[in-house]
Amino acid sequence: MKKLALYTSIIASVLFTSCSSDDNNVDTQKPEITLLEPGDHEGFLPGSEIHIEGLITDNEALASYKIEIHAAEDGHTHGRRSTNYFQYEQTFQITENTKVYELHRHVEIPENINGETLTNGHYHLGIFALDKAGNQQQVFTEIYIGNDAEEHIHG
């Protein structure tokens, strides 16, 4: 009888542990972003383009990334103080089960907005990466867009 109880106990424990959920395998690691270009405080002329280059990696699989550019002149409220500030936002899907994505994009800067000259100033350029598990990472750099861009540090 003792052997039957022992075997029953062993079988029950094996069944119990093999039926436990796989919650321990949930991906909670955020993607990593390495922004290579543009350099911090790099200057760009209206009518030119911003060359964005970097590397996005994840331990499991990437889903998408977003590029966002907005004026830094509003005290970080990211509101619209002037219609002449350049704004850009676009999301790109990453297909397959990609763990390493080489980011290479060109963003055109308009010479004017709504028929008026683009406002010179500092801008935030952000890259947001999302993996298939929903983990997000972001990095920002500050750039300068204006007619006097040559006076600013180039990356």
NUVO-506815 format. One record per atom (N, C-alpha, C, CB): x, y, z. Coordinates in steps of 0.2 Angstrom, whole numbers, plus 5000, padded with zeros to 4 digits. Atoms other than C-alpha are relative to their C-alpha. Glycine has a CB too. Example, Ala and Ser with C-alpha at 12.3 -4.5 7.8 and 13.67 -1.06 7.14 Angstrom:
2
500449945000;506249785039;500450065000;499550005006;499649944999;506849955036;499650055003;500250024993;
REM end
This chain:
155
500449945000;500050005000;500450065000;499550005006;499649945000;501450125004;500350014993;500649985005;499849995007;502150094986;499550034996;500349934997;500549975004;500550134978;499950075002;499349965002;500049934998;500450294988;500650044998;499950015008;499449975003;502250334983;499950014993;500649965002;500149995007;501850304965;499550054998;499949934997;500649955002;500250404965;500350075002;499449995005;499749944999;501250544973;500450034995;500350005007;499649985006;502550544960;499750024994;500549944999;500449995006;501350534946;499650075000;499549944999;500349944999;500350674953;500450065000;499650005007;499549955000;501850784955;500350014993;500649995005;499849995007;502450754937;499550034996;500249934998;500549985004;500750784930;499950085002;499449975002;500149934997;500550944941;500650054997;500050005007;499549965003;502251014935;500050014993;500749985003;500049995007;502050974917;499450044998;500049934997;500649975002;500351054917;500150085002;499449975003;500049934998;500951224924;500150044994;500650015005;500049955006;500851374913;500750024998;499650065002;499449975002;502251444903;500150075001;500149984993;500049934999;502151614911;500850025001;499650025006;499349984999;504051604915;500350014993;500449945003;499749995006;504351614896;499850074997;499949944995;500249945002;503551784894;500550054998;499450035004;499449965002;504651904884;499850075004;500050014993;500149934997;504852064895;500650044999;499949995008;499449965001;506452124888;499950054994;500649954998;500149945005;506352294878;500549994995;500150075004;499549995006;507152314861;500650055002;499650024994;499449954999;508852404860;500050044994;500649965002;500049955006;509052554848;500750035001;499550055000;499449975000;510752614843;499950054994;500649954999;500149955006;510552784833;500750024998;499650065003;499349985003;512152814822;500050074997;500249944995;500149935003;511452964812;499350025001;500349994993;499649945000;511053104814;500350005007;499750064998;499749994994;512253154827;499750055004;500750034999;500449954996;511653254842;500250074999;500249985008;499949925002;511453444838;500250014993;500550035005;499949995007;511753414820;499550044996;500049934996;500449955003;511153554809;499849974993;500350064999;500350015007;510053534793;499650064997;499549945001;500349945004;509453664780;499349984998;500450024994;500650025003;507653674775;500149994993;499550075001;499950035007;507453584758;500549955000;500250064996;499550065000;508753454763;499649945003;500750025004;500350064997;508453284770;500549985006;500049944995;499750034994;508853204787;500249924998;499650015006;499850065001;509853044785;500049965007;500749994996;500150034994;509352924799;500349934999;499250005002;499750075000;510352764802;500149985007;500750004996;499950034994;510452644816;499949935000;499550035005;500050074999;510252474823;499449985005;500649965001;500550014995;508652404832;500149925001;499350024997;499950074999;508852234840;499549985006;500749985002;500450024995;507752124851;500249925001;499350004998;499950074998;507951954860;499649954997;500049995008;500550055003;506451874852;499850024993;499350005004;500249985007;505651974837;499750075001;499549954997;500249935001;505352154832;499450004996;500550044997;500749995004;503652214826;500050064996;499450005006;500049945004;503852394821;500550055003;499350035000;499649954997;504752554824;499750074997;500850004998;500249935002;504252744823;500550055000;499450015004;499649945000;505152894818;499650065001;500450014993;500449944998;504553054826;500550065000;499649995007;499649945000;505253234823;499550065002;500350024994;500449944998;504453384832;500450055003;499549985005;499749944998;504953554838;500249995008;499650074999;499850004993;505953564855;499950075003;500749985000;500149934997;505553754857;499450015004;500050044994;500649994997;503953724866;500049985008;499449974997;499950024993;504653684883;499849925002;499650045005;500150075000;504453494880;499249985001;500449975006;500750025000;502553504880;499849974993;499650065001;500150025006;502653454862;499350024997;500049925000;500649975003;501153564858;500250044994;499750055005;499949975006;500953664842;500050085002;499549984995;499949934999;501553844845;500050044994;500650025005;500049965007;501753894827;499949944995;500750034999;500150055006;501153814811;500649994996;499450024996;499550005004;502853844804;500649955002;500450075000;499550054998;503753714814;499949934996;499949985008;500050065003;504153554805;499849945005;500749984996;500250064996;503353394811;500049944996;499350015004;500050065004;503553214805;499949945005;500749994996;500150064996;502853044812;499849954995;499550015005;500250055004;502852884803;500249935003;500350004993;499950064997;502752704809;500149954994;499449975004;499850055005;503552554799;500049945003;500750024997;500150074998;503152374801;500649964998;499449964997;499450055001;504552244803;499749934999;500550015006;500350065001;504052084795;500549945002;499949994992;499750064998;504551904799;500150005007;500749994996;499850004993;505351864815;500750035001;500049925003;499449975000;506751984814;500250025007;500050064995;499749984993;507952004829;500450064999;500349945003;499549945001;509152134821;499750034993;500749974999;500349965006;508452274809;500550064999;499350025002;499649945001;509652394801;499550064997;500549984994;500449945001;508752564801;500350044995;499850045006;499749955005;509052674785;499450034997;500449964995;500549965003;507852814781;500250074998;499450005005;499949935002;507852984773;499450045001;500350014993;500649964999;506653114779;500150074997;499850015008;500049945003;506353264768;499850065004;499750004993;500249944997;506353434776;499750054995;500650035004;500349955004;505153554768;500350075000;499250015001;499749934999;505753734764;499550055003;500250034993;500549964997;504053804769;499449965002;499850064996;500650034998;502453754778;499450054999;500149975008;500649955001;500753824773;500250064996;499750015006;499849945004;501653944761;500550045004;499450034998;499549964996;502754014775;500649975002;499650025007;499450034998;504553994779;500049965006;500550065000;500050044995;504953854790;500450035006;500449934998;499749964994;505353914808;500749965002;499549995006;499350024997;507253894813;499949985007;500550054999;500150024993;507453794829;500349935001;499450015002;499850074997;507953644839;499449954999;500350005007;500550055000;506953484836;500349945003;499949994992;499950074998;506853314844;499949954995;499649995007;500150065005;507053164833;500049945005;500650004995;500150064996;506453004842;499949944995;499450015004;500150075003;506552824837;499749965005;500749974997;500450054996;505252704845;500049934997;499350035002;500050075002;505452514844;499549965004;500749975000;500550044996;504152394848;500149924998;499250024998;499950075002;504352204849;499449965000;500549965005;500650035000;503052074846;499749985006;500149934996;500350024994;502752044864;499750075003;500549985005;500349944998;502252234866;500550045004;499449995004;499549964997;503852294874;500350064996;500649965003;499849955004;504452464869;500650045003;499450054999;499449964998;506052564869;500050064996;500649964999;500049945004;506352744863;500750035002;499550055002;499549965000;507852854860;499950074997;500749964997;500149945003;507953034856;500750044999;499650055005;499449965001;509253154849;499750074999;500549984995;500249935002;509153344847;500450024993;500150055005;499749985007;509453414829;499850085000;499849964994;500249935002;509353594822;499850004993;500650055002;500349995007;508353644807;500050074999;499449964998;500049935001;508653814800;500450024994;500150045006;499649975005;509353924787;500750025002;499750074997;499449994998;510853954798;500349935003;500050055006;499850074997;511153764801;500849994999;499749954996;499250015001;513053774795;500350025007;500250044995;499749984994;513353864812;500049955006;499750075002;500150054994;512853714822;500549944999;499349975000;499650055000;513853564826;499849944996;500149975007;500250065005;513853424813;500349945003;500250014993;499850064997;513853244819;500649974997;499449954999;
REM end
